[in-house]
Structure formats: structure tokens, C-alpha cells
Amino acid sequence: MPSLPLAHQLTEVREPDDAQLVRDARRDRAAFAALYDRYVARVYRYLYSRVGDAHSAEDATAQVFTEALAGLDSYREEGRFAPWLFSIARRRAADHHRRRQNAPLEAAAPVATDHDPLTDLVREEELRRLAGLVQGLDEDARELLRLRFAAGLTYGEMGRLLGRSEDAVKMAMHRLLRRLHRSWESTDGAK
């Protein structure tokens, strides 16, 4: 009897989806660590982009996961876990801003990894220019950018979080990015 090729003998190992991780965490709170590991970096980046300093972002991130763990039994699975978690993160950021002034979005910008002074200077100038363009946007537009690029949410997740359809979010992002691109090009020509 011929044996199956090795590819057919091996079963594909898949990571559990969020719904399974939530079910596991409801049975055993220690299993919440898998959800934490999956989302902690994204939540931190999002909060850092909102609050502007590492210490406040770390504190807010801890608060988000503490609140999520405490509220896990009330979480309804018809939504998705990421939008639910980021709704908590948005509230923590809003709480932070009620206590302090708004922090600039450029805090989410990546840090230069090379040490070429000319490259660093050009990167800094471009980041300042981009931050200026972003600061000129209304808060709703800046929030779309944060959710997509700092938090890494999909359009569907953003739609569920914001109470809009996935297509509406895609269109809003497309228009926003096109508007930023045009502004970038027009300020580039004004130099």
C-alpha cells in the first residue's frame, strides 16, 4: 500500500482565533495571556500615538488589559475581539486627554535605526512636515490614521469599532490618504 506524501501526513498547525482564545480565557483566566501577547504591541503603539510618551502609554496599556480581563465575561462574540479591545483603548486615551493637553501624532513615528547624520536630518524634516500635515486634519481623520497604522486594525475591525461599514471606512481612508498625498506634493513644490 503506497504511503501518502509527507505534505499530506502533516497536519497544518494553525493559531487559535480570537474567539477560541476568549473562550479559553473565560474558563481559565491565565489563558488570557495569549490574547495579551497577540495585542499588547498594537495597543501600546496606538496609545503611544495618542498620548505621546512611553510612560503614559505603558500605564494606559496596562489599564486596557486589566479592564479587558475584568470585562471578559460581558464581551459578546458577535463583534470581534480587536474592535472591542480598541474601544477600551480609545476610552483610556480619552481619559488621558481629559487630564492633559492633546499629544501630537508624530509620537508614533518610527525611530531612525541608522546613524547617518544626513539621512537622520532628512528623515526628521520629512517627519516634521508629515506631522504638520496630520495636525492640520480634524480629530476623526487623525483617529482613522491611528487605528489603521498605529493599531494595525483591518478596515472591517475599524468599521465595527466606529459603527461604520467596512466599505465606508475603506473609502474614507482612501480619500484621506489621497488628500494627504496631494498636500504633501503641494508643500513639496512650495519649497
Secondary structure, 3 states (H helix, E strand, C coil): CCCCCHHHHCCCCCCCCHHHHHHHHHHCHHHHHHHHHHHHHHHHHHHHHHHCCHHHHHHHHHHHHHHHHHCHHHCCCCCCHHHHHHHHHHHHHHHHHHHCCCCCHHHHCCCCCCCCHHHHHHHHHHHHHHHHHHHCCCHHHHHHHHHHHHCCCCHHHHHHHHCCCHHHHHHHHHHHHHHHHHHHHHHHHCC
